[in-house]
Each structure stands twice: as C-alpha cells, then as structure tokens.
C-alpha cells in the first residue's frame, strides 16, 4: 500500500491527472490526495536518538495516534467505498432493467409498424376491391339495359320478318 502511495505521490509531482494515477496504482481517485498528505506527514516524522525517554515516549505516542487516525481514516474510506459500490450495483441493476424495457419497447414498436404497414396494404387492397365492385355493379346495370334493348330489338326484328315474309299475320 505504501508503495502505491509513493508511486501516486511521484506521479502527482510529475503533473499526472488523478484518473491516470488511479489506473496506474489502483487507488481510488477520491482518496489519493488524502493518502499523499498522510504519507507526507508520516515521512516528516524523524527518529530522534535522544536519550530523553519522555521525548521518545511523546514521539511514539504521537506516531501511534497518527497511525490510529490513519487506520480510522482507512476504515472510513473502506466503508465509503463499500457504500458507493452498493449504490453502483443498484444503479447498474436499474440500468439493466431500463435497457431490457427499452428493448421490449423497441420490439413492440417494430411489431406495431409492421402491423400498420400490413393494415395499410390491406386497406388499399380493400379500397381497390370496393372500387372494382362499384364498377362491376354499374357495368351490370348497363349490361342489363343493353341486353333488354337487344331482346326487344330481336323480338321486333322477328315479328317484322314474319310480317313481311307473310307466313304469319299477327298484325
């Protein structure tokens, strides 16, 4: 862990962005600055070769206190990380559900468009059939009138033929 923090500090001094430091060291980008500060504080501590036991005891106590504070901060960082990870899992699940719903909606839209197209084609065919039926009805009426006139004409022609031929005298 200390090697990662040293590497992060070195990269920070080189002017590298937090995202790149995160990808290189594996540390979370939100905690890089805190860890570098803690590392600086720990590296500024000096070992004193003084024979004064009170001074050594005070330094040791400070070091232990900073170590405990660091452990608490790391524990808080772990808790925050786990909480954020849980939130991300829930959001990913929601995104997956939305994607599934979007796919279902897309499939339904395609099906509706296909059915609409088929209805349009069927409607056009029905319109043509209805127009043809109306045309045939009109043509049948003309045919009835034509054949009625032809029948009457034929009957008169037969009657006139018999009259002039003289076989039968109907008139």
Buried (B, 14 or more C-beta within 10 A) or exposed (E): EEEBBBBBBEBBEEEBEBEEBBEEBEBBBEBBEBBBEBBEEBEEEEEEEEEEEEEBEEBEEEEEEBEEEBEEBBEEBEEEEEEEEEEEEEEEEEEEEEEEEEEEEEEEEEEEEEEEEEEEEEEEEEEEEEEEEEEEEEEEEEEEEEEEEEEEEEEEEEEEEBEEEEEEEEE
